[in-house]
Every structure is written in C-alpha cells, then in structure tokens.
C-alpha cells in the first residue's frame, strides 16, 4: 500500500484488528456526538453516516497521501438502535432487550483521502441465548461494557458463553469489517 493509514478512532478493538491484519497505521482519534444524526435517517444508514462524520472531522490530519479510516458500529433490534450504555442500569436494559433474540450489528466505514471518499457498511446477525438477571449482572460488573455498542463485546464472556451463532464476520461484530477494508485499500 502506497498510502499511510490514519485510524480516526480510539477503539482498542479496531487497532487490534488492523494490527492482526498486518496493516500499518497511526491513531488520531476524533470525538463526535454518536447520537447526532438526522431523525429521518433509516437505521441501516446510521453507522455509515456517523463513520463519514468521523472521517471528515479527521480530514485535517491528511497532509499528503494519507487515508483516514473511520468506523462506527451500531446494534439494532427490529428498528431500535442500541448504542453505548450510559451506566449500569442502561447496560442491563440493553442486554435484557438482546436476550434470547437476534440482533444486527452494522459497522459503517469511511475511507477518506484528499481525492477520494468511500463509504460502506457491513451487516452481521448475532443470535443470543437467554440471559438471566444474574448473568447480565455478572457480565456488566465484570466486563464493564460502557464503551461498546449494544453493551457487549463478542470477544468477552458474553460472546463465549451466550452467543449461539452469527451470520457475517466476527471482525465486523468486533467493530471493523477488516476483509472489506483490506480489499478497498488494496484496490485504492
């Protein structure tokens, strides 16, 4: 790859995934309000919209041939978006809503250079077994999923013990559809 990659995210999971894929990058995180999107925007388009806002907020880091990579993940049950929980009670509420159900994880990605912008989303379906009140309490107290959309991380206890199946990629559920990012960068 002839371009330098700038990850516009402070997510340790996204950094880990890029490292595992052998991609070299620097981190320049930006903060945007992840709850600020048009009310009439279809839920399936929210993650891509937020990723694009993050990339554009980081555009000032592009000096020559760099590419900014920004991403945002959301969890959807029916048409309800579950973002990052505000506190313990909110995490419990979210996990109760996911218990015994299928939800979708949509990760939006924006790759931005001085001359191009590519925005896309990947969808994965995640099937949860029933979660008891004690299991939810255990998970929230021990894993503190306050920085995770849907109040969980697939690589933690809940993913090991309570996810019965997935359709889509594990990496996408973790926060970055690495296969698609890799192919897009390879063909840049």
N, CA, C and O of each residue as an XYZ file, in Angstrom:
752
protein
N       0.841     -1.174      0.000
C       0.000      0.000      0.000
C       0.886      1.237      0.000
O       1.817      1.335      0.800
N       0.606      2.173     -0.884
C       1.428      3.365     -1.017
C       0.983      4.510     -0.127
O       1.658      5.536     -0.055
N      -0.127      4.350      0.540
C      -0.665      5.423      1.370
C      -0.463      5.104      2.840
O      -0.438      3.941      3.243
N      -0.321      6.156      3.635
C      -0.260      5.990      5.079
C      -1.690      5.986      5.604
O      -2.514      6.811      5.211
N      -1.964      5.054      6.490
C      -3.313      4.909      7.037
C      -3.389      5.598      8.393
O      -2.534      5.404      9.257
N      -4.427      6.402      8.559
C      -4.697      7.067      9.835
C      -6.026      6.528     10.357
O      -7.069      6.709      9.729
N      -5.977      5.870     11.504
C      -7.194      5.377     12.131
C      -7.773      6.490     12.995
O      -7.154      6.913     13.971
N      -8.954      6.958     12.634
C      -9.612      8.033     13.381
C     -10.525      7.407     14.430
O     -11.749      7.529     14.372
N      -9.896      6.735     15.386
C     -10.660      6.033     16.414
C      -9.760      5.747     17.602
O      -8.577      5.446     17.445
N     -10.334      5.845     18.788
C      -9.583      5.459     19.980
C      -9.951      4.048     20.433
O      -9.554      3.612     21.513
N     -10.709      3.342     19.603
C     -11.135      1.986     19.937
C      -9.948      1.024     19.940
O      -9.301      0.841     18.909
N      -9.654      0.410     21.087
C      -8.566     -0.570     21.107
C      -8.889     -1.797     20.248
O      -7.977     -2.452     19.745
N     -10.145     -2.105     20.080
C     -10.528     -3.257     19.263
C     -10.229     -3.011     17.786
O      -9.757     -3.910     17.090
N     -10.499     -1.810     17.309
C     -10.197     -1.505     15.900
C      -8.691     -1.511     15.659
O      -8.226     -2.010     14.634
N      -7.934     -0.964     16.592
C      -6.465     -1.008     16.466
C      -5.974     -2.447     16.444
O      -5.127     -2.804     15.625
N      -6.501     -3.274     17.341
C      -6.109     -4.679     17.403
C      -6.393     -5.383     16.079
O      -5.545     -6.116     15.569
N      -7.577     -5.164     15.526
C      -7.951     -5.823     14.269
C      -7.032     -5.399     13.124
O      -6.615     -6.239     12.326
N      -6.714     -4.122     13.034
C      -5.804     -3.661     11.974
C      -4.409     -4.235     12.159
O      -3.760     -4.613     11.184
N      -3.939     -4.304     13.406
C      -2.626     -4.906     13.685
C      -2.619     -6.367     13.270
O      -1.663     -6.833     12.650
N      -3.680     -7.094     13.608
C      -3.760     -8.510     13.257
C      -3.778     -8.724     11.748
O      -3.324     -9.755     11.252
N      -4.309     -7.733     11.020
C      -4.350     -7.814      9.556
C      -3.024     -7.383      8.923
O      -2.869     -7.438      7.703
N      -2.077     -6.959      9.748
C      -0.774     -6.571      9.228
C      -0.748     -5.200      8.588
O       0.170     -4.896      7.827
N      -1.724     -4.373      8.875
C      -1.760     -3.031      8.297
C      -1.044     -2.049      9.214
O      -1.235     -2.065     10.430
N      -0.233     -1.209      8.629
C       0.458     -0.184      9.400
C      -0.412      1.058      9.433
O      -1.010      1.437      8.426
N      -0.479      1.691     10.600
C      -1.345      2.853     10.751
C      -0.907      3.658     11.962
O      -0.167      3.181     12.823
N      -1.383      4.885     12.001
C      -1.251      5.720     13.190
C      -2.668      6.016     13.678
O      -3.633      5.897     12.924
N      -2.778      6.400     14.939
C      -4.083      6.702     15.522
C      -4.193      8.201     15.769
O      -3.316      8.809     16.383
N      -5.260      8.772     15.293
C      -5.598     10.179     15.534
C      -7.092     10.213     15.826
O      -7.903     10.364     14.913
N      -7.449     10.075     17.070
C      -8.877      9.975     17.373
C      -9.558     11.335     17.329
O      -8.955     12.374     17.600
N     -10.813     11.286     16.983
C     -11.669     12.465     16.967
C     -12.941     12.116     17.735
O     -13.345     10.955     17.805
N     -13.547     13.123     18.296
C     -14.793     12.905     19.020
C     -15.934     13.595     18.292
O     -15.875     14.785     17.982
N     -16.970     12.816     18.029
C     -18.212     13.387     17.517
C     -19.329     12.850     18.405
O     -19.152     11.852     19.103
N     -20.452     13.501     18.374
C     -21.618     13.037     19.120
C     -22.253     11.897     18.331
O     -22.855     12.127     17.282
N     -22.123     10.673     18.829
C     -22.619      9.498     18.112
C     -24.140      9.354     18.179
O     -24.706      8.436     17.585
N     -24.787     10.246     18.891
C     -26.251     10.229     18.928
C     -26.839     11.310     18.025
O     -28.057     11.472     17.952
N     -25.964     12.050     17.335
C     -26.406     13.159     16.496
C     -26.454     12.725     15.033
O     -25.449     12.740     14.322
N     -27.646     12.341     14.612
C     -27.885     12.001     13.209
C     -29.330     12.381     12.900
O     -30.153     12.472     13.811
N     -29.642     12.602     11.637
C     -30.998     13.024     11.292
C     -32.050     12.004     11.759
O     -31.877     10.797     11.590
N     -33.121     12.504     12.339
C     -34.173     11.639     12.875
C     -34.824     10.791     11.796
O     -35.322      9.701     12.079
N     -34.825     11.281     10.565
C     -35.476     10.535      9.484
C     -34.509      9.620      8.725
O     -34.894      9.003      7.731
N     -33.266      9.529      9.185
C     -32.286      8.662      8.534
C     -32.636      7.206      8.816
O     -32.797      6.837      9.979
N     -32.759      6.367      7.789
C     -33.054      4.952      8.036
C     -31.990      4.326      8.954
O     -30.803      4.622      8.816
N     -32.409      3.469      9.880
C     -31.478      2.906     10.864
C     -30.314      2.189     10.200
O     -29.207      2.200     10.738
N     -30.528      1.570      9.057
C     -29.454      0.854      8.370
C     -28.366      1.784      7.834
O     -27.287      1.316      7.471
N     -28.629      3.091      7.778
C     -27.672      4.051      7.240
C     -26.954      4.865      8.320
O     -26.055      5.647      8.012
N     -27.350      4.684      9.583
C     -26.802      5.495     10.667
C     -25.306      5.257     10.859
O     -24.548      6.218     10.991
N     -24.871      4.012     10.876
C     -23.451      3.712     11.123
C     -22.555      4.331     10.049
O     -21.514      4.905     10.367
N     -22.951      4.218      8.789
C     -22.159      4.803      7.707
C     -22.146      6.326      7.818
O     -21.115      6.956      7.583
N     -23.270      6.909      8.170
C     -23.356      8.364      8.346
C     -22.390      8.831      9.434
O     -21.663      9.807      9.251
N     -22.387      8.125     10.568
C     -21.501      8.504     11.672
C     -20.029      8.291     11.311
O     -19.178      9.105     11.670
N     -19.730      7.205     10.606
C     -18.346      6.953     10.175
C     -17.867      8.078      9.246
O     -16.730      8.537      9.353
N     -18.730      8.507      8.351
C     -18.371      9.585      7.438
C     -18.133     10.893      8.207
O     -17.199     11.632      7.896
N     -18.969     11.175      9.204
C     -18.765     12.374     10.026
C     -17.430     12.309     10.762
O     -16.721     13.311     10.858
N     -17.087     11.126     11.284
C     -15.804     10.969     11.977
C     -14.640     11.197     11.015
O     -13.687     11.905     11.339
N     -14.727     10.590      9.828
C     -13.634     10.741      8.852
C     -13.459     12.196      8.451
O     -12.336     12.691      8.364
N     -14.561     12.874      8.210
C     -14.472     14.281      7.815
C     -13.940     15.145      8.957
O     -13.245     16.132      8.714
N     -14.263     14.781     10.204
C     -13.726     15.517     11.358
C     -12.218     15.308     11.488
O     -11.524     16.126     12.093
N     -11.709     14.206     10.916
C     -10.272     13.912     10.970
C      -9.542     14.298      9.688
O      -8.342     14.053      9.560
N     -10.245     14.888      8.756
C      -9.651     15.215      7.449
C      -8.440     16.133      7.569
O      -7.555     16.093      6.715
N      -8.383     16.955      8.608
C      -7.239     17.871      8.763
C      -5.925     17.134      9.047
O      -4.854     17.738      8.981
N      -5.998     15.841      9.360
C      -4.775     15.051      9.553
C      -4.156     14.623      8.219
O      -3.008     14.178      8.181
N      -4.908     14.756      7.134
C      -4.416     14.373      5.807
C      -3.531     15.502      5.284
O      -4.009     16.608      5.031
N      -2.241     15.217      5.124
C      -1.326     16.240      4.628
C      -0.848     15.967      3.205
O      -0.567     16.895      2.446
N      -0.761     14.694      2.852
C      -0.262     14.371      1.511
C      -1.027     13.184      0.943
O      -2.072     13.354      0.315
N      -0.503     11.980      1.166
C      -1.119     10.793      0.577
C      -1.756      9.879      1.621
O      -1.946      8.688      1.374
N      -2.086     10.436      2.789
C      -2.686      9.623      3.846
C      -4.149      9.295      3.519
O      -4.812      9.988      2.747
N      -4.612      8.224      4.132
C      -6.024      7.835      4.065
C      -6.527      7.742      5.493
O      -5.954      7.031      6.319
N      -7.589      8.457      5.775
C      -8.238      8.372      7.073
C      -9.232      7.215      7.030
O     -10.009      7.077      6.085
N      -9.192      6.398      8.063
C     -10.151      5.302      8.232
C     -10.961      5.603      9.482
O     -10.407      5.720     10.575
N     -12.261      5.727      9.320
C     -13.160      5.937     10.457
C     -14.259      4.889     10.387
O     -14.665      4.468      9.304
N     -14.737      4.475     11.554
C     -15.791      3.465     11.602
C     -16.717      3.740     12.776
O     -16.346      4.402     13.745
N     -17.924      3.218     12.664
C     -18.876      3.295     13.758
C     -19.756      2.048     13.693
O     -20.206      1.641     12.622
N     -19.988      1.458     14.852
C     -20.841      0.272     14.925
C     -22.085      0.573     15.726
O     -22.045      1.281     16.733
N     -23.194      0.021     15.257
C     -24.445      0.130     15.991
C     -25.078     -1.254     16.095
O     -24.829     -2.133     15.269
N     -25.888     -1.426     17.110
C     -26.625     -2.660     17.333
C     -28.103     -2.334     17.165
O     -28.600     -1.359     17.729
N     -28.801     -3.155     16.385
C     -30.209     -2.888     16.087
C     -31.060     -4.115     16.403
O     -30.764     -5.221     15.949
N     -32.105     -3.911     17.174
C     -33.150     -4.914     17.381
C     -34.406     -4.319     16.768
O     -34.870     -3.252     17.171
N     -34.951     -5.034     15.781
C     -36.051     -4.503     14.985
C     -35.607     -3.157     14.434
O     -34.668     -3.129     13.638
N     -36.225     -2.038     14.806
C     -35.764     -0.743     14.305
C     -35.213      0.144     15.407
O     -35.126      1.362     15.247
N     -34.840     -0.465     16.527
C     -34.303      0.296     17.651
C     -32.785      0.166     17.679
O     -32.238     -0.937     17.662
N     -32.111      1.327     17.722
C     -30.651      1.353     17.804
C     -30.243      1.356     19.270
O     -30.743      2.142     20.076
N     -29.322      0.454     19.593
C     -28.743      0.413     20.929
C     -27.276      0.812     20.810
O     -26.459      0.079     20.252
N     -26.964      1.977     21.342
C     -25.597      2.456     21.308
C     -24.841      2.029     22.549
O     -25.103      0.973     23.124
N     -23.908      2.858     22.949
C     -23.110      2.583     24.148
C     -23.956      2.901     25.383
O     -24.623      3.934     25.423
N     -23.936      2.032     26.381
C     -24.742      2.290     27.576
C     -24.188      3.458     28.388
O     -22.979      3.680     28.456
N     -25.111      4.195     29.000
C     -24.719      5.342     29.805
C     -24.201      4.931     31.180
O     -23.328      5.593     31.741
N     -24.737      3.841     31.722
C     -24.383      3.412     33.074
C     -24.811      1.955     33.259
O     -25.257      1.302     32.316
N     -24.669      1.464     34.483
C     -25.007      0.074     34.794
C     -26.456     -0.249     34.411
O     -26.717     -1.243     33.733
N     -27.380      0.583     34.841
C     -28.803      0.322     34.580
C     -29.091      0.287     33.083
O     -29.883     -0.539     32.629
N     -28.466      1.163     32.318
C     -28.669      1.189     30.877
C     -28.083     -0.060     30.227
O     -28.688     -0.620     29.313
N     -26.913     -0.502     30.687
C     -26.321     -1.731     30.161
C     -27.235     -2.924     30.423
O     -27.425     -3.767     29.547
N     -27.797     -2.995     31.618
C     -28.728     -4.076     31.958
C     -29.948     -4.024     31.041
O     -30.374     -5.053     30.517
N     -30.507     -2.839     30.848
C     -31.686     -2.666     29.984
C     -31.391     -3.153     28.563
O     -32.202     -3.859     27.964
N     -30.228     -2.771     28.030
C     -29.861     -3.167     26.664
C     -29.711     -4.679     26.568
O     -30.242     -5.299     25.646
N     -28.990     -5.278     27.514
C     -28.773     -6.732     27.464
C     -30.076     -7.496     27.643
O     -30.244     -8.567     27.060
N     -30.991     -6.974     28.430
C     -32.311     -7.607     28.547
C     -33.031     -7.580     27.203
O     -33.722     -8.535     26.851
N     -32.873     -6.492     26.453
C     -33.504     -6.375     25.137
C     -32.880     -7.337     24.120
O     -33.566     -7.788     23.202
N     -31.593     -7.655     24.270
C     -30.911     -8.567     23.340
C     -31.106    -10.035     23.706
O     -30.968    -10.911     22.852
N     -31.423    -10.305     24.953
C     -31.529    -11.673     25.474
C     -32.517    -12.519     24.678
O     -33.672    -12.141     24.482
N     -32.030    -13.676     24.224
C     -32.872    -14.632     23.526
C     -33.313    -14.200     22.146
O     -34.260    -14.763     21.597
N     -32.654    -13.222     21.580
C     -33.086    -12.664     20.299
C     -31.930    -12.547     19.319
O     -30.756    -12.672     19.668
N     -32.319    -12.302     18.086
C     -31.343    -11.963     17.056
C     -31.272    -10.447     16.960
O     -32.298     -9.768     16.999
N     -30.068     -9.923     16.837
C     -29.916     -8.502     16.542
C     -28.905     -8.356     15.414
O     -28.158     -9.283     15.101
N     -28.900     -7.189     14.821
C     -27.946     -6.897     13.748
C     -26.881     -5.945     14.263
O     -27.174     -4.996     14.991
N     -25.654     -6.209     13.879
C     -24.549     -5.282     14.117
C     -24.183     -4.707     12.757
O     -23.796     -5.432     11.840
N     -24.313     -3.400     12.647
C     -23.931     -2.727     11.408
C     -22.728     -1.847     11.710
O     -22.772     -0.985     12.587
N     -21.655     -2.081     10.967
C     -20.474     -1.243     11.093
C     -20.332     -0.446      9.811
O     -20.201     -0.997      8.718
N     -20.362      0.861      9.978
C     -20.136      1.761      8.856
C     -18.671      2.144      8.814
O     -18.027      2.293      9.853
N     -18.151      2.302      7.617
C     -16.741      2.638      7.418
C     -16.652      3.766      6.400
O     -17.389      3.797      5.414
N     -15.740      4.682      6.658
C     -15.418      5.719      5.675
C     -13.906      5.772      5.512
O     -13.167      5.902      6.488
N     -13.464      5.671      4.283
C     -12.061      5.848      3.918
C     -11.975      7.145      3.125
O     -12.667      7.323      2.122
N     -11.114      8.049      3.589
C     -11.070      9.391      3.029
C      -9.634      9.814      2.764
O      -8.775      9.726      3.641
N      -9.386     10.276      1.539
C      -8.082     10.861      1.195
C      -8.343     12.260      0.647
O      -9.473     12.747      0.682
N      -7.313     12.890      0.151
C      -7.500     14.216     -0.445
C      -8.338     14.140     -1.718
O      -8.956     15.129     -2.112
N      -8.365     12.979     -2.364
C      -9.032     12.891     -3.668
C     -10.206     11.914     -3.725
O     -10.961     11.916     -4.698
N     -10.369     11.088     -2.706
C     -11.438     10.072     -2.753
C     -12.105      9.929     -1.403
O     -11.530     10.223     -0.355
N     -13.340      9.466     -1.468
C     -14.084      9.104     -0.264
C     -14.927      7.877     -0.590
O     -15.722      7.883     -1.530
N     -14.738      6.835      0.197
C     -15.521      5.617      0.024
C     -16.205      5.318      1.352
O     -15.557      5.245      2.396
N     -17.521      5.145      1.298
C     -18.320      4.866      2.489
C     -19.102      3.584      2.238
O     -19.707      3.406      1.181
N     -19.079      2.693      3.225
C     -19.848      1.454      3.107
C     -20.204      0.930      4.492
O     -19.686      1.395      5.508
N     -21.088     -0.035      4.504
C     -21.484     -0.706      5.749
C     -21.453     -2.203      5.548
O     -21.642     -2.705      4.441
N     -21.211     -2.904      6.634
C     -21.310     -4.360      6.666
C     -22.279     -4.736      7.785
O     -22.314     -4.099      8.838
N     -23.056     -5.776      7.536
C     -24.065     -6.216      8.495
C     -23.749     -7.635      8.944
O     -23.370     -8.485      8.139
N     -23.910     -7.878     10.231
C     -23.808     -9.232     10.780
C     -25.028     -9.450     11.666
O     -25.513     -8.528     12.321
N     -25.511    -10.680     11.671
C     -26.605    -11.045     12.563
C     -26.019    -11.851     13.718
O     -25.196    -12.745     13.518
N     -26.458    -11.518     14.922
C     -25.955    -12.163     16.135
C     -27.146    -12.736     16.892
O     -28.140    -12.048     17.124
N     -27.032    -14.000     17.270
C     -28.104    -14.688     17.981
C     -27.674    -14.938     19.424
O     -26.688    -15.628     19.683
N     -28.429    -14.365     20.355
C     -28.151    -14.517     21.782
C     -29.032    -15.602     22.374
O     -30.203    -15.721     22.013
N     -28.482    -16.388     23.273
C     -29.280    -17.266     24.120
C     -29.947    -16.384     25.177
O     -29.628    -15.201     25.302
N     -30.860    -16.961     25.923
C     -31.479    -16.226     27.029
C     -30.401    -15.871     28.059
O     -29.526    -16.681     28.366
N     -30.479    -14.672     28.574
C     -29.577    -14.211     29.620
C     -30.381    -14.039     30.903
O     -31.386    -13.328     30.915
N     -29.949    -14.677     31.971
C     -30.627    -14.494     33.251
C     -30.200    -13.158     33.855
O     -29.202    -12.565     33.445
N     -30.972    -12.699     34.834
C     -30.619    -11.461     35.530
C     -29.239    -11.587     36.173
O     -28.467    -10.629     36.172
N     -28.927    -12.757     36.719
C     -27.626    -12.966     37.358
C     -26.495    -12.926     36.328
O     -25.420    -12.395     36.609
N     -26.732    -13.486     35.134
C     -25.708    -13.469     34.086
C     -25.462    -12.043     33.587
O     -24.319    -11.646     33.362
N     -26.527    -11.290     33.419
C     -26.381     -9.897     32.990
C     -25.610     -9.107     34.040
O     -24.698     -8.350     33.707
N     -25.973     -9.282     35.297
C     -25.283     -8.597     36.390
C     -23.796     -8.963     36.413
O     -22.935     -8.093     36.541
N     -23.507    -10.262     36.286
C     -22.121    -10.739     36.265
C     -21.349    -10.083     35.120
O     -20.242     -9.579     35.313
N     -21.938    -10.095     33.941
C     -21.249     -9.562     32.774
C     -20.977     -8.062     32.914
O     -19.852     -7.607     32.704
N     -21.997     -7.310     33.265
C     -21.834     -5.854     33.346
C     -20.831     -5.487     34.438
O     -19.993     -4.608     34.236
N     -20.909     -6.149     35.589
C     -19.983     -5.825     36.679
C     -18.549     -6.231     36.359
O     -17.612     -5.523     36.727
N     -18.369     -7.352     35.685
C     -17.017     -7.842     35.419
C     -16.393     -7.300     34.140
O     -15.177     -7.121     34.077
N     -17.200     -7.038     33.129
C     -16.647     -6.602     31.842
C     -16.851     -5.116     31.571
O     -16.212     -4.557     30.679
N     -17.719     -4.481     32.317
C     -17.969     -3.041     32.205
C     -18.031     -2.576     30.741
O     -17.143     -1.862     30.275
N     -19.071     -2.979     30.032
C     -19.148     -2.724     28.587
C     -19.660     -1.336     28.216
O     -20.483     -1.198     27.311
N     -19.183     -0.323     28.903
C     -19.725      1.026     28.714
C     -19.235      1.717     27.447
O     -19.806      2.727     27.037
N     -18.187      1.189     26.824
C     -17.692      1.793     25.583
C     -18.035      0.938     24.366
O     -17.394      1.045     23.320
N     -19.062      0.081     24.514
C     -19.389     -0.850     23.447
C     -20.849     -0.720     23.029
O     -21.750     -0.763     23.868
N     -21.073     -0.563     21.739
C     -22.441     -0.534     21.229
C     -23.140     -1.838     21.600
O     -22.562     -2.919     21.478
N     -24.377     -1.728     22.049
C     -25.121     -2.925     22.440
C     -24.712     -3.464     23.791
O     -25.209     -4.512     24.203
N     -23.834     -2.792     24.487
C     -23.406     -3.156     25.849
C     -22.720     -4.515     25.943
O     -22.792     -5.181     26.975
N     -22.051     -4.925     24.858
C     -21.292     -6.178     24.943
C     -20.178     -6.193     23.913
O     -20.174     -5.419     22.956
N     -19.229     -7.103     24.138
C     -18.160     -7.363     23.177
C     -18.142     -8.860     22.900
O     -18.151     -9.671     23.826
N     -18.115     -9.216     21.637
C     -18.160    -10.626     21.247
C     -16.947    -11.397     21.765
O     -17.033    -12.609     21.962
N     -15.821    -10.720     21.988
C     -14.601    -11.395     22.421
C     -14.558    -11.608     23.931
O     -13.588    -12.167     24.440
N     -15.590    -11.174     24.658
C     -15.636    -11.340     26.110
C     -16.582    -12.479     26.495
O     -17.054    -13.222     25.634
N     -16.851    -12.606     27.781
C     -17.653    -13.699     28.333
C     -18.956    -13.929     27.573
O     -19.310    -15.067     27.264
N     -19.651    -12.863     27.281
C     -20.952    -12.999     26.621
C     -20.820    -13.670     25.253
O     -21.659    -14.486     24.872
N     -19.763    -13.320     24.520
C     -19.544    -13.928     23.218
C     -19.193    -15.400     23.317
O     -19.594    -16.201     22.473
N     -18.454    -15.746     24.336
C     -18.052    -17.138     24.523
C     -19.189    -18.009     25.040
O     -19.324    -19.164     24.636
N     -20.005    -17.458     25.931
C     -20.988    -18.274     26.649
C     -22.435    -18.080     26.216
O     -23.261    -18.958     26.464
N     -22.773    -16.965     25.579
C     -24.183    -16.689     25.338
C     -24.548    -16.359     23.893
O     -25.728    -16.169     23.597
N     -23.583    -16.285     22.994
C     -23.908    -16.109     21.583
C     -23.957    -17.491     20.959
O     -22.976    -18.233     20.979
N     -25.119    -17.825     20.402
C     -25.301    -19.175     19.860
C     -24.854    -19.292     18.415
O     -24.417    -20.360     17.987
N     -24.957    -18.199     17.650
C     -24.462    -18.223     16.275
C     -24.387    -16.803     15.729
O     -24.994    -15.871     16.255
N     -23.613    -16.679     14.649
C     -23.510    -15.401     13.953
C     -23.613    -15.654     12.452
O     -23.242    -16.720     11.960
N     -24.119    -14.665     11.745
C     -24.100    -14.640     10.284
C     -23.361    -13.367      9.909
O     -23.830    -12.268     10.205
N     -22.236    -13.500      9.274
C     -21.388    -12.352      8.997
C     -20.029    -12.611      9.609
O     -19.741    -13.725     10.045
N     -19.195    -11.591      9.646
C     -17.846    -11.811     10.143
C     -17.700    -11.405     11.607
O     -18.303    -10.439     12.074
N     -16.889    -12.167     12.301
C     -16.555    -11.904     13.700
C     -15.938    -10.513     13.838
O     -16.269     -9.769     14.760
N     -15.037    -10.169     12.913
C     -14.356     -8.865     12.979
C     -15.350     -7.716     12.857
O     -15.197     -6.694     13.527
N     -16.352     -7.868     12.020
C     -17.364     -6.822     11.885
C     -18.098     -6.617     13.203
O     -18.373     -5.481     13.593
N     -18.415     -7.703     13.887
C     -19.095     -7.606     15.173
C     -18.169     -6.973     16.210
O     -18.633     -6.270     17.108
N     -16.882     -7.216     16.094
C     -15.899     -6.603     16.991
C     -15.729     -5.114     16.718
O     -15.266     -4.373     17.586
N     -16.097     -4.674     15.529
C     -16.047     -3.239     15.270
C     -15.439     -2.789     13.961
O     -15.384     -1.589     13.692
N     -14.972     -3.733     13.124
C     -14.388     -3.323     11.847
C     -14.426     -4.483     10.857
O     -13.847     -5.535     11.125
N     -15.097     -4.310      9.720
C     -15.112     -5.366      8.699
C     -13.779     -5.391      7.950
O     -13.654     -4.857      6.848
N     -12.810     -6.012      8.564
C     -11.431     -5.954      8.082
C     -11.312     -6.469      6.648
O     -10.559     -5.904      5.854
N     -12.029     -7.516      6.310
C     -11.927     -8.065      4.949
C     -12.290     -7.007      3.907
O     -11.624     -6.896      2.877
N     -13.323     -6.245      4.166
C     -13.757     -5.222      3.207
C     -12.810     -4.018      3.229
O     -12.510     -3.457      2.175
N     -12.345     -3.621      4.389
C     -11.373     -2.532      4.498
C     -10.106     -2.907      3.733
O      -9.578     -2.103      2.964
N      -9.622     -4.128      3.945
C      -8.406     -4.599      3.278
C      -8.562     -4.556      1.745
O      -7.693     -4.044      1.038
N      -9.680     -5.100      1.251
C      -9.885     -5.130     -0.200
C     -10.021     -3.724     -0.768
O      -9.522     -3.443     -1.858
N     -10.687     -2.850     -0.044
C     -10.851     -1.465     -0.519
C      -9.503     -0.758     -0.579
O      -9.204     -0.065     -1.551
N      -8.691     -0.933      0.460
C      -7.359     -0.315      0.451
C      -6.467     -0.918     -0.623
O      -5.698     -0.204     -1.268
N      -6.565     -2.229     -0.819
C      -5.740     -2.894     -1.838
C      -6.048     -2.374     -3.228
O      -5.169     -2.298     -4.086
N      -7.314     -2.014     -3.442
C      -7.734     -1.528     -4.759
C      -7.782     -0.003     -4.845
O      -8.300      0.542     -5.820
N      -7.261      0.675     -3.859
C      -7.331      2.138     -3.800
C      -6.632      2.744     -5.007
O      -6.581      3.967     -5.142
